[in-house]
Amino acid sequence: MGLAVAVLLLGAAVWTLVRDREQLTATWESVRTGPWWLLTLWLLLPGANWVFSSRLAWALLRPQPLIDPDEAAHQPTLTKSETYEVIGAAWLANLLPLRAGLVSRLFYHKAVNHIPVGTTVRSVFVSMVLGLVASVMLALISGVLLWAGAAPATTLLALAAPYPLLLLIGAASPVGDRGSIWTGGFGRWRLWDAIAARYADSVCWMARYWVAFALVGAPISIAHAAVFAAVSQLVMLVPIPGNAIGLREWVIALIGPLLPAWLGVEQGQLTQQACLAADLTNRAAEVLMTVVIGSACGGLVTQRLRFRLS
């Protein structure tokens, strides 16, 4: 059912854009003649999402350091490189219905890494909450930068600064902390590292929207891009295959024209067609990198399974 809905919504988005020949022609010309560095960012930023999503999973599920020798046998066997491979393979599998990537992660971690299913499920819910926190942080920082009229260099520095700061706080937190019900059962040192990764992931999403709109000839401000990034994170919680494929494009297209011009749109109010064109452009790079990274990671995970089961 979810797959059928996704196909219908995506098809409707593509048909709406194709029907508007003027917008389609303008979009193609803008992308074709776009600067090389924008095209490079368009292609590589989805890969950065995979990197930080993997760091988020590693922060929450990695083995507990500095433990008693008696507890060593009960520790997870998960490694950092394995985390990247599993997340990449799950990323590709999530293009299938029923959150196949998430379900496969649950069983893989249980069977191979000795991580209880409940722990992995808790890590997913904690990641969602941290995503909301990161989106609020990003929106506040972007709003202040817009209000202050910050220069590009200042903007980049201000957006990047929270990441190393959060990592430093995590490094200074006691690793003996086993967490509580208020932290989802995860130690605070894990949560600080996790929120750092989640924030960086949100910044990547913001950059992706900024790049996508620039490529289709409808430049937006970082504040506008931050709103789109936050909304996309909420929409992708809906259990539709491929990160809410089809639904995300329509939500962005519906809210884009409603956002106030004072957020900093450079060419006046956004149109629905421009928003559809931008998120479809965004989606194209995402699907391409999902297939490339997911296929490579899936092959590596398969090799790990063969080695461990032999």
Secondary structure, DSSP 8 states (H G I E B T S, - for coil): -HHHHHHHHHHHHHHHHHH-HHHHHHHHHHHHTS-HHHHHHHHHHHHHHHHHHHHHHHHHHS--SS--GGGGGGS----HHHHHHHHHHHHHHTTSTTTHHHHHHHHHHHHHS---HHHHHHHHHHHHHHHHHHHHHHHHHHHHHHHHT--HHHHHHHHHTHHHHHHHHHHHS-TT----GGGTT--HHHHHHHHHHHHHHHHHHHHHHHHHHHHTT----HHHHHHHHHHHHHHTTS--HHHHTTHHHHHHHHHGGGS-GGGT-TTSS--HHHHHHHHHHHHHHHHHHHHHHHHHHHHHHHHHHHHHH-
